[in-house]
Amino acid sequence: MSIKHEFMAKEICNQCSKQIYPADISIQLCSFFQQRQHDLLRYILRFYQKEFQYSR
């Protein structure tokens, strides 16, 4: 799972402190969320568990 930055103006990410240039979706991954993938996935599954269910 990768979390990418999205900014409409040149800004600093308040989570990982990278300087991000304007782009619809940047190619720069957010290191704050990359380091917390397990916690983020657990949080997402609390609200969207049905969407991620695997059925054979």
N, C-alpha and C positions, 0 to 999 in steps of 0.2 A: 504494500500500500504506500503510495507516495502522495504527499500533500505539497502542492505547488502554490507559489505566490500569485496573486492577481491584484494589480494596482492600476489605477487610471492616471496616476502622477508619480513622479520620482519620490519615493518615500523610504523610510526605514521600517522594516518589519518589527513590530513591538514584541514579537515572540523570540526571534532568533537574532535580531539586530543587524541583519544583512541589508545593504542598500539595494532596493529593487527599482528597476527602471520600468516605465509605463509599458504595459502589454496586456492583452486580454488574459492570457495565461502565460506566465513566465516559465522558462526552462529551469529556473532556480528552485530547488527543493528547499523546503523549510526545515532546517536542522532541528528546531525545537520539537516539531511533530514527528520527525524521523526517529528521534531518540525515544519517543513515547508512543510508538505504534501500537504496542500491546494495550496500553490504557485507552488510546483513541478508538481502537477496534471494539473494545469492551463497551465504551460509551455509545458508539454508533449502533451496536447490536441491541442495546437496551431499547432503542426507539424504532429500529428498522429490522427486527429479527425476521419477520415474514419475508422480506425482500431478499434475504441472504440464505434462506433455507434451501438445502440441497435435496432434490428428490430424484429417484431413479426411475 
